[in-house]
Amino acid sequence: MKMSMAMRLRLLHRFASFLAVAALGFLALMPLPAMAMPTDHLTITFATMANKADAKAKEVEGKLESAAGALTGDTGKQIKGNAKQVQASAMKAGENMKDGAKSVAKKIGNAADSIANDKS
């Protein structure tokens, strides 16, 4: 018996549907990870690097402005330069706190993964 094109397409459609249902069933049975991990590490790393670069630029700008004020005798420029240096220090401290929090979160995640792996 020769199959018509319409019958072949219906058979192909049913087979594709079966594969889709089987794939969903397989995914539903897969164990979930113990802890969700961020997927966009690259963006986080670049953002942190940019913030650190901004802090360093602010520090250099403050030093230059303070030095220019000292050379010209302009105390206003010296004060502004020192203020920018303090701002840069605060920015660096904030970045260091973020790095510390990320490190702690990573250690907690690793510990949770280790516990989950031990129990499986």
C-alpha positions as CSV (number, residue, x, y, z in Angstrom):
1,M,0.0,0.0,0.0
2,K,1.4,3.3,-1.1
3,M,1.1,6.3,1.4
4,S,-0.1,9.6,0.2
5,M,1.7,12.8,1.0
6,A,-1.0,13.8,3.4
7,M,-0.6,10.5,5.3
8,R,3.1,11.0,5.5
9,L,2.7,14.5,6.9
10,R,0.2,13.3,9.5
11,L,2.6,10.5,10.6
12,L,5.5,12.9,10.7
13,H,3.4,15.4,12.8
14,R,2.4,12.6,15.3
15,F,6.0,11.5,15.6
16,A,7.1,15.1,16.2
17,S,4.4,15.5,18.8
18,F,5.4,12.3,20.5
19,L,9.0,13.5,20.7
20,A,8.0,16.8,22.1
21,V,5.9,15.1,24.9
22,A,8.7,12.7,25.6
23,A,11.2,15.6,25.9
24,L,8.9,17.4,28.3
25,G,8.5,14.3,30.3
26,F,12.2,13.8,30.5
27,L,12.8,17.4,31.6
28,A,10.1,17.1,34.2
29,L,11.9,14.1,35.7
30,M,15.3,15.7,35.8
31,P,16.5,16.7,39.3
32,L,16.7,20.4,39.9
33,P,19.9,21.9,41.2
34,A,20.1,22.6,44.9
35,M,20.5,26.3,44.4
36,A,19.9,28.6,41.4
37,M,23.1,30.2,40.2
38,P,23.3,33.5,38.3
39,T,23.7,33.0,34.6
40,D,25.1,36.3,33.6
41,H,28.5,36.2,35.2
42,L,30.1,38.2,32.4
43,T,27.8,41.2,32.9
44,I,28.4,41.2,36.7
45,T,32.2,41.0,36.2
46,F,32.2,43.9,33.7
47,A,29.9,46.0,35.9
48,T,32.3,45.5,38.9
49,M,35.3,46.3,36.8
50,A,33.6,49.5,35.5
51,N,32.7,50.6,39.0
52,K,36.3,50.0,40.2
53,A,37.6,51.9,37.2
54,D,35.2,54.8,37.9
55,A,36.5,54.9,41.5
56,K,40.1,55.0,40.4
57,A,39.4,57.7,37.8
58,K,37.6,59.8,40.5
59,E,40.7,59.3,42.8
60,V,43.1,60.4,40.1
61,E,40.9,63.4,39.2
62,G,40.8,64.4,42.9
63,K,44.6,64.1,43.3
64,L,45.1,66.2,40.1
65,E,42.6,68.9,41.2
66,S,44.1,69.0,44.7
67,A,47.6,69.3,43.3
68,A,46.5,72.0,40.9
69,G,44.9,73.9,43.8
70,A,48.1,73.6,45.8
71,L,50.2,74.9,42.9
72,T,47.9,77.9,42.3
73,G,47.2,78.6,45.9
74,D,43.4,78.0,45.3
75,T,42.1,76.4,48.5
76,G,38.7,75.8,46.9
77,K,40.3,73.5,44.3
78,Q,42.3,71.7,47.0
79,I,39.1,71.1,49.0
80,K,37.2,69.9,45.9
81,G,40.1,67.6,45.1
82,N,40.2,66.2,48.6
83,A,36.4,65.7,48.5
84,K,36.7,63.7,45.2
85,Q,39.4,61.5,46.8
86,V,37.1,60.8,49.8
87,Q,34.3,60.0,47.3
88,A,36.6,57.6,45.5
89,S,37.5,55.9,48.8
90,A,33.8,55.5,49.5
91,M,33.2,54.0,46.1
92,K,36.1,51.6,46.6
93,A,34.7,50.6,50.0
94,G,31.3,49.9,48.4
95,E,33.0,47.7,45.8
96,N,34.9,45.8,48.4
97,M,31.7,45.2,50.3
98,K,30.0,43.9,47.1
99,D,33.0,41.6,46.5
100,G,32.8,40.3,50.1
101,A,29.1,39.6,49.8
102,K,29.6,37.8,46.5
103,S,32.3,35.7,48.1
104,V,30.1,34.8,51.0
105,A,27.2,34.0,48.7
106,K,29.4,31.8,46.6
107,K,30.7,29.9,49.6
108,I,27.1,29.3,50.9
109,G,26.1,28.1,47.4
110,N,29.0,25.7,47.3
111,A,28.2,24.4,50.8
112,A,24.5,23.9,49.8
113,D,25.6,22.1,46.6
114,S,27.9,19.9,48.7
115,I,25.1,19.0,51.1
116,A,22.7,18.3,48.3
117,N,25.2,16.1,46.6
118,D,25.9,14.2,49.8
119,K,22.2,13.5,50.3
120,S,21.7,12.2,46.8
